[in-house]
Amino acid sequence: MKKLHFIVIIASVFLIQGCVHKLVTVPAKIAYKTTKGVVKGTVAVGKAIIPGDSDDEDN
């Protein structure tokens, strides 16, 4: 009977790892995409506001 309990616990550990992986990675991906969009927007606004900082004039 103890072997059955041990097997059930080990199987449960392996099955729950997929759920834990999803709970950790999904919020991290959402945060990364959101931050990436905010940084791109900030850079675009900064380039539009700061005059005379264009590399095209050097060519």
N, C-alpha and C positions, 0 to 999 in steps of 0.2 A: 504494500500500500504506500510505503514511503517513496518507492521508486516512481509511482504514478504521480504523486504530488510534485516530486522533483521535475519530472518531464513536463508537467503542466506549467510549472513556474518558468522553466527555461523557454518553452514555446511561447508563453505570454510575453516574456522579455523581448524575444525576437519580433513578435507581431506588433508590439507597441513602439518599437524603434522607428517604424515608418511614420507613425503619428507624430512622434516627438520631432522627427526631422522636418515634417511639414510645418509644425507650429513654430519652429525656429527659422526656417529659410523663407517662408512666405512674407512675414513682416519685414525681414531684412531686404528682400528684393523690392518691396514696395517703397521702403525708405530710401533705397539706393536710387530708384527711378525718379522719385520725387525730388531728392536732393540734386540729382543730375539736371533735371529740368530747371530748377531754381537757379543753379549756377550758370547754366547757359543763358538764361534770361538776364541775369545780372551782368554777365559779360557783354551781352548785346547792348544793354542800356548804357553801360560804361563806355563802350566804343562809340555810341551815338552821341553821348554828352561831351566827351573829352575832345576838343578840337585840335587839329594839327598833329594827330598821332596816327597818321596813315602811312603804311609802307609803300603804297602805290605811287606816291610822289617821288620816291627815290629812283624809280626806273626811268 
